[in-house]
Amino acid sequence: MKRSRFNEEQIIAILKKQESDISKAVVCREHGISS
């Protein structure tokens, strides 16, 4: 099984950031992940 680059806390923080007014494309670009 492939190990995730992000731990649970980081994933939650990214998702909360996306729920705010920031667009999904910007959040993905900042963290180097695909949409």
N, C-alpha and C positions, 0 to 999 in steps of 0.2 A: 504494500500500500504506500502510495506517495505521501510524503510528509508535507503539510501546508507551510507556506512561507510566513503566514500570519498566525498569531495565537488568538484565542477567543476574544480577549480584551481588545485587540487591534481590530478584529472584524466587527465587533459591536460598535467601536468608535467610528469606523468607516461608514457603517450603515446609518448611524445617528447623524453623521455629517451630511449624508445624502438626503436624509429626511428633511433637513433644513432647506433653505432656499437655494442651495448650491446645486447646479445641474449634475446629472449622473456622469456626463462626459468629462467634466472638470475633475470630479472626485476620482474617477478611474485613472485619468492622466496623472494626477498628483501621486497616486500610490502604485502606478505601473501595473494596473490590472486591466483585463478586458471587460467591456460592458456586458 
